[in-house]
Amino acid sequence: MSFFDDDDFDEPTHIADEAPRRGPRRGAFGGFGGGGGLRGGGAGGGHVDPKTARQRQITALAVIVVVLILLVLAVNGCVNSGKTNALRDYSRDVTSLLDESRSDVAVPMFRALSSGAQANTMQSELNRLRGIAEGNAKDAAGLNAPGVDGGTDAQHDLEVAMNFRARAVRIIAERVPAALADEDTAQQARNDIAGQMQAFLASDVLVLQRTKPLVDEALAARDVSGLDVRAPRTVTDFGWLDPDSVGTLLAGGGGGSTSSGGSSGAVRDRSDEEPQTQGTHGTGITGVSMGGTALQDGDNAVSGREITVTVTNQGTVDESNIEVGATFTPEDGRPVSKKSTIQTIASQDSAEVTIELPSSVRAGASGELKIQVGGVPGEQVLDNNTATYDVTIGG
């Protein structure tokens, strides 16, 4: 037996030196490179068939579309809400500006013009009002027009109206001294003043027929109520539009509760207008005298041509710009009318206005004297706004 034939000798296997075998990798590549190959449905396969993938894509796209629609609706809602709020603010600002223009410019301007004061005193007050009017014009230009239908047009017309008023006050202030000068040289200045009163009237038309309707319509379109623009008129005595009446008015013939003289024309009844303040509205004649004699039913013998009318505010709110007129119809002649304006009467208070009939009414004339008070906005009972007397005017 040789050494190599020894049965007790075992040949080493060297198993420890063999490289370990690895199975195919699975996971991120769905079995690529291993026994799984490209076959789907196996235990380790991650493949999704095209139909399922397409359904998942459609679902994801639908979710994205829904989210985008919701975002658009949310943004649009915010934009609309912002426009509505801006429109509300704009309506309030316009109303405030128009109220200020009337109360701080127009009313004191007519009061100053009809005060009968000296030319330099009147001009000084008008120059003060000119500064306020110019400030109103600048404030109007500074308003932000709402981004709604009609907003730009409403703003444009408001700016034009405020500029009309500022320019009118400036020119009137410049022309007053000449208008109060000698009768032979004053007519052109009075023509100029009457022309600027036309500008004031045009501003009222712009505001009432353009700015207010455009803003009110925009508010209604957005279901906003209770914020309509309040646009009070600035010109209520149309005698100022007549150059022939301007001289009389500048001399103190109209525009105040104690003024004399007055302008001609019919008394303006505003009872069919919408009142700016809630409450009961109504005025009435509570006394008439002529030449110092209180007039009664029946024949009245009086002296002079000066008539004093007492008007009482019988409502629950203050009233303004109340026209009072007197018409004398002689037995053998044509009617002659004069009127004046009471600027304000507090609730339950009274005011007197003096009207002087023209010099064409001669002593010895007999006829009918009719006194009328123009209805205020919202007034329903007008029976006590008219009084008629038979008078004979003595020397």
C-alpha positions, 0 to 999 in steps of 0.5 A: 500500500502506498502512501497515497492509498491510505484510506484514512487520508481525506482530501481537503474540500476548500469550501471556505475559499469558494465565493458565495453565490448570490441570487438575482437582485430584486427591487428598484429595477423590478428583477432586471438581470435575474431570473425574473427577467421582464416577466410581470406578475412574479413575486418580486415584479414591480411593473404596472400595466399601461391601463392602470398607469393611465387611470392613475394619471387621469385621476391625478390630472382631475385632482389638479384641475379641481384644485386649480378651479377652486383656486381661481374661484377663491381668487376671483371671490377675493377680487370681487369682494375687494372691488365691492368694498372699494365701490362702497368707500368711493360712494361714501367719499363722493357723497362727503365731497359733494356735501362739503362743496355745498355746505362750505362753498355754495351756501356761504357763497350765495350768502355772501353775494346777497349780503349787501356788503361792501365790495372789498368785504364780499370779495375777501369772503369769496377769495376764502371760499375759492381756496376751499373750492380749489381744495375740493377739486384736488380732493376729487382728483385724488379719489380712486375710481373703483374698477367697475363698469362706469367707475372711470366715467363717474370719476371723470365727470366728478372732477370736471364738476369740481373744477367748474365750481372752483373756476367759477368762484375765482371768476366771480370773486374777481368780477364782484367789485366791477359788478357793484360799481357804476351802473354804466360800467357794471353790466359786463361784470354782471354778465360774467357772474351770471355766466359762472352761475351757469357753470355752477348749474352745469356742475349740478347737471354733471353730478346729478345726471352722470356721477350719481347714476353711474355709481348708484347703478354699480352699487345696485349691480353688486347688491349693495343698498343704502349707499346711494350717492347723495348729490345736493344741488348748489344752485336753487335761486335761478335768478342768479342765471339772469344778468339783469337780476344779478345787480339786484341780488348783489345789492341784497335782494335775495338769498337770505332769511332777512333779505329784501327785494328778490329775483323774479320768476316762479317759486320752485316746488321741490316736494316731489324730490327725494329728501336727504334726511329721514323724518317729517318734512313740511313748511307753512306760512304763519304770517304776512305783513305789508308796509308794517300792516298784518294782512287778514282775510278781506280788503287790506289797506297798506302802504309801501311795497315791502312784504314780510313773510314768516315761514315756519318749519313744521317738520322734524328735520331742518330744511334749507333753500326754501323759496318764497314768492309774492305775486301782485296782480293789479285789477287793470294790469299784468301780474308782477312777481318777486321771490327770495330764498330762506337759506335754512330753518331749523325744525319747529323754528320760524324765519322771516323773509322780506320781498319788495315789489318793483317800483312799477307797482304804484301807489293807489293800485288795488289787486290780489297779492298771492304769497307762495312757499315752495315745497321742500323735498318729501313735503306732502301737505301743501295747503298752508304754503299759499295765502291770498289777500286783497290789498290796496297800496296807499301812498 
